[in-house]
Every structure is written in C-alpha cells, then in structure tokens.
Amino acid sequence: PFCGNVETQKRGSRTGEKRYFCPSCKKSFSVNHRQRRLPLWLPHIDGVPERKLANEYALSEGIVHKTIVTELDALPENSGLTLEYANITKYSGILILDGKYVKVRGYERKIPLLWGLDYLSHDIPVMLLAPSENEEAFSRYFRLLKETGYRLKIVVVDDRAGIATALKRHFPHALVQLCHVHYLENLRGVLKIRTEGTHLEFFLKVRELLKVRDFGTLKQKVSELLLRYEHTNMLYTQIMLGVWGRRRELFAYLLVPDCPNNTNLIELYNSHLNGRLKTVKGFKSFHSANRWLNGYVVRRRTKELTDCEGRFKHLNGRCSLEIAAKDVVAVRKLKDKLGGKREKNAPEIER
C-alpha cells in the first residue's frame, strides 16, 4: 500500500490480521483476509467506470469486466425477487408504467425496457426488455405481472397503442389512466403553442378542464366550449370531442384512492437510468442488455431510498423491496448477500 511493490515477506499475525514486510520501502502493514471485498457489480451499476475499478483494486480491466459479468449473471431475476420476497397485499395496485429505450447491437432502432413502479411502495415488481413496443410486448409484461400475484387496480401510462387491449387480456377489471402531462404536451404540439400564441387561450381552457372532479361538471364545460367554438374552429371542436370521448381514460384516477394522474414518478427513474446509460453507451447483445438492466433494477429495489419528499418522506431509510416485504429480516439478509460489506482498509470509490 505504500510503494506498490508486490514482493513482500510474511511477518506473522497480530489481532487476527496477517502482517507483511516490504523490503523495498522498509515498511510493514496488515491485511485481514477474512473480510469480504465489495462486489464489483455494485459500484459499476452505481456509475463507477471499469477502468477506475481496475485502478482502485489493482486489477486488470479484463478481470474487472469478467468479474462484473459473472456477478451480474449470478443475480436473481427481478420477478423472482417479487415472488420470493414481496407480500402482494402490501402493494397498492396502482402501477405507474413506462418504457425506456436502450441501444442494443443488432437492432436498427433502440428497444424498450418496460417497467412499472407500484405507486405507494416505489417497488418495481416486474421488468421486461422487449424487441419492440407493441401489444404483444405489453401482453408479455402484464402476463409476468399477473404471475407474481400482483393485484392491479389501475395502470397510469402515457398514450401507447395496444396497451388497453393487452391489459384487458390479463387484468380485465383494471382501469387505464392517461398521463395528463403527456396528453397536454401532445396537445401543445397540435396547437403549436411553443411557437405561436394563437391558440394559447383555448389550450389554457382545456388544461383547466382536466382539473374537474366529476363527469357532470365535465359534460357541462365541454358543452359550453363546443357551443362557443362549434362554428368558428373545427380543430377546437375535434379536441373537445376527443376529451369527452376519452373521459374514462382521462379521469379514471378519480375512481381509485391515492392514484395520480401523471407518470412523473417513473419519469424520475427514467432520468436516472438515462444518465447511467450514457456511460454504458449501448450493449453488445440482447442478453448483455437484459443482464445489465436486471442488475440495475435489482440494485434499485435493494438500495435505500433517500430523496423521497412530501407524502413519501416516510419511505426514506428503507429499500422498496423492504417496504413490500413478507419478511423484513429476509430482505436485509438478501441485501447483505448481494452487497457484501466494505472492508475497513478497502480503497474508497468515488460515487
């Protein structure tokens, strides 16, 4: 540790630690061989480059990479964690669902990671890397979710083709709530709000319309706007008829207590994942992508929450899998098994 010389001499032991002498710098040092090294997949998933890990642990980059791959392969599959450790009754049944696109060699376009957060626990019961985002992919996702025993009440999602059909196939009584943020953003594009101010007044009226709390008030306000714009602007009429026609999807959240009307929570997770993917710069195969993303999600589920605010402030200090656990002690043992314990004399890794 002082001069980097590897030719050292054994000099007995002291308090359970082996003593060594370096003939190069004439200094002695101790090593505790019983302490476990921090698994390399953890700092790697958290954003530490393989080259830096190699320097910190005096290993070659090839060995670091192979070790990380081996450790990721040994991790449990994400839905398997849900089956073994999660208490289904502790889930809210409110699923915030989204897709995050990743670059994989062999695919002309980026392919989606479908994942969803249970709203009240912030846990991720199921993830699925799919070749494309379509009805078949959503059907596979909901089938995996159903196999875990998850009691889905409502799924909050942006406007995706095929999701409603796939949902009814596996959860016929579950509701769909369209994200208001995405709906209004699409409307901004149609009305060219960001480049022109012509339709701003009408857009603000639609935005206020989405804040009503019952269908009676909604019907009244839609009727008033239709009468006002019926003979002046056909685009406005189409938009108002669209709001009324999709009222069950736009206001389903009113039927489920604690349900949000947006996907902001998972967008925060998408933002964090996007930052990590920038350092990865794509995957060599579907298998390597699925392996890494499974490790990432397992890490998210077993890492303590620290930044929750407002109504979720009480979640801080616990991991999401622990919040939804059958047995908290078993989850803590799992965390120790996956993460190990840092040695006292191990090099500090900048996070």
N, C-alpha and C positions, 0 to 999 in steps of 0.2 A: 504493500500500500504506500510505501514511501518513495521507492525508486523504480518500481516496475520490474525488478529482477525476478525471474521465475525459479532460479536455482537457490533454494532455501534449505535450511537444516532444521530437523526436529529437535526441540529442546524441552521435552516432557509436557506436562499439563499443569493448569492452575485453575481451581474452582470450576472444573468441568470443561474448560476450554483448552485446546491444544496450543502449545507455544512453539514459535518458529523464530529462527535467527537468520538474518540476511548478511552473508559475508561481503556483499557489495557496499551497502551503506552502513553496516555495523549496527543495525537496529533490530530489536525484537518486536514481535506482535503476536496477538492471539486470534484464534479462529474457533467459532462454535459450529461444529459440523452437524449438530443436531437441529439447528434452526433451518426452517424451510425458506427457500428463495421465493420471492414474489413471482407468481406465474407471469410469463411474458405477454400472454394474450390480453391481460387486464390493462397495462399501460398502453399497449398497442391500440386496443379499442378506444381507450380514452384520448388518443391522439398523439402518442409519443412515436416518432419515426423509428423504423427498424434500425437505421444507421446509428441513431443516438442510443438505442438499447444495446447495440453491439459495443459501442464505446464505453458505456457505463458498466457493463458486466464483463468486459474484456473477452468478448466472443466474436467470432466472425459473423458477417451479415447472413451468410448461408445457414449457419447453425441457428441463428435467431429466427430466420424465416421458417425453417423446418420445425423448430420448436413451437412457434406460434400456430402453424398449421396443425401439428399433432394435438396441441391443447384445444384448438377450436373443434377439431374432429371429435374429441372426447367429451365435449359439452352435451348435455341433454337437449333434445329437440324441444322447442318452445311450447308447443301444445301439450307435450308430455309433462312439462312442469305444471301446467294448469291441471291436468288430470290427477297428478300425484299430490300436489301441494295446496291447490286452491279449494276453498269452500265456496261452492257455487252460490249458496244463499247469501254470501256477503257481497256479491256483485249487484250493482244497481239495475242491470238490464238495459241501461242507456249506453249505447255504443256510438262513439264518435269515429267514423270510418273515413279513411282517405287512402290515396295511392301516391307513393313517392317513386319517381322514375330513376333508374340507375343504368349506367353504361356497362354493357357486357359484350365481350368479343363474340362475334358470330351472329349478332343481331344488328340489323340495319338501323334500327331505332332503339332508344332506351326502353327498358321493360319495367313494369310496375311492381313495387313491393306493396301489397295490400295489407294494411294493418289497422287495428282499431283500438281505441282506449275505452275501457269502462269508465264512465264519467266520474263517478264519486270515489272510486278507489285509485284511478290513474293506472290501473294494471293493463297489460297487453295480453289477453288470453290466447290470441291466435295471430299468426302472421303467415303470409303466403307470397312467395315470389312467383310471378306468372309470366309467360311469354308475351302476353298482351292483355290489355284491359278491356274485357268484353263480358257478355252474360255468362259464358262458360267459366271464366276466371272467378267472377263473383259467386257463382254457384258452388265452385270448389271451396271458396273461402267460407261461405255460410255452412257448408256441409262439415268442414273441420270444426267450426264454432259449435255446431249442434252436437257433434261427437264428444265435446268436452262437457256437455250438460248445461251450457250457458243458457239462461232464461232471458232471451232477448225480447224486450218490450218495444223498443224504438231504435232506429238507426238514423243518426244525423250525418248527412253527406251532402256534397255539392251535386249538381245535376249531372248524373252519369247514366248513359244509355245501358239498359239491361239490368240495372241493379234491382228495380222493383220486381221484375219477373223472377230473378234469381232468389230474391228474399222470400217471395210467396211460396216458392217451391219447398223451402226448408223451414220457414217460420211464417206460416200462413196468417197468423194473427198479429204479427209485428207491424208497426207503423213506420213510415218513412217521413223524415223531416228534412226539407231542403234548407241548406245553409243560406240565411238571409244575406250574409256578406257577399257570397259568390253570386247570388241572384241579383243583387243591386249592382255588382261590378259588371255583370253581363249586360244589365240594362244601361249602364253608363256607356258601354261600347256601342250599343244600338243607337242611343241618342247623341253620341259624340259629345258627352258632357265635358270631357277633359280638353277638347279643342274648340268647342263652340259653346256659347251661353244661351242659345236659342231655346233649348228645352229644359233649362235648369229649374224653372218654376214647376213644371209638370213632374220632373224627377223628384223634387222635394215632397210633392203631394203623395207620390207613390211610396216614398220612404216612410212618411207618416202613416200611410195606410197599413203598412206591415206591423205597426205597433198596436193595432187594435186587439182586444182581448176576447171578442166573441163574434160569431158569424152574423148575427143580426146587425151589429154595427158595421161590419164589413160590407154586407149587402147594401146597406143604406148609402155608405160612402161611395161604393163602386157605382151605384145607380146615379148618384149626383154627378160624378165625374163623366159618366157616359152621356148623360143629358147635356152636360156642358160642352163636350168635345165631339159629340156624335157627327155633326155636320161640318166641322172645321178641320179635323186632323184624323185621318184614318189610322195612322200609326198609334196614336194615343188610344183609340178605340180597341185596337188589337191587343195592346199591352194590358188594358184594363180587363178585357175579356180573358186574357191569359192569367191574370192574378185570380180572377174569380174561378176559372176553370181548374186551377191548381191549388185551390184553397185548402184542401185536405192535406196536401204535402207541405204547404207553406205555414200552416197553423196547427200541425199535429202535436207540436210541443206543448200546447195548452192542455192536452189530454193526459199528459204524463208528468206528475210532480217532479220538480228539480231538473227537468230536461231543458237544455239550452237550445237556442235557435240558430246556432252557428258552430263552425268547426275550428274555432280559434285555438282550442286546447291542443289538438293534434297538429295544428299548423306550427306551434312552438316546437313540438317534437320533430316535425319535418325540417324546420330551420336548423336544429342541432345536427340532425343526420346529414343534411346538405353540407354543413361545414366539415364533417368528418369525411364525406365522400370526395370532397375537393382534394384532400391529402392522399386518398387511395387512388384516384384518377382511373377508375374503371377496373373491371375484373376480367380475368383471362378465360373464364368459362362460367356457365350457369351454376355448376356445382360449387365453384370457389365463391361466387357471389352469394349463393344461398348459405354456405358455411359461415361467411363473414357476417352476413345480416342476422343470422340466427344468434351468433355470438354477441352482436350489438344489442339485440332485443333482450337476450338473457342478462346482459350487463345492466340494461335499463331497469329490468324488473328486480334485480337483486342489489341495486345501488340505492343508498338512502336519498330520499327527496330532501332538498334544502331550500328551494326557491319558491315554494308554494305561498300564495298570498290570499288575503280575503277569506272566503268561506272554506278554502282548502289549507289554511295555515296549520291546522291540527295534524296534517299528514307529514309535516317535516320531522325528520329524525328516524323515519321508518321507510323501508323499501316498499314498492307497490305490491309485490308478492306477499310480503309480510302482512300488509293491511287486509288482504283477501285470504289469508292462510287458514287451513284446517288446524294446524299446529304451529304456533309461532316458534317454538323451540326447534322443530324440524327444519324450518326455513333458515333459522340462524345457523344451524349446523351445515346446511347446504351452502350458505354464504361463505363459511369458513373453508369448506371443501373446495369451492370454486375459486376463492380468492386467496387462500393461504394467509399467512401473517408476515409482515415485513420484518426482516432482521434488524436488530439494533445497529449493526455495523454495515448494513447494505447501503449502496450508493443511493442518494436521493435522486428521484427522477422528476424533472420539471413537468408539470401538468398544464 
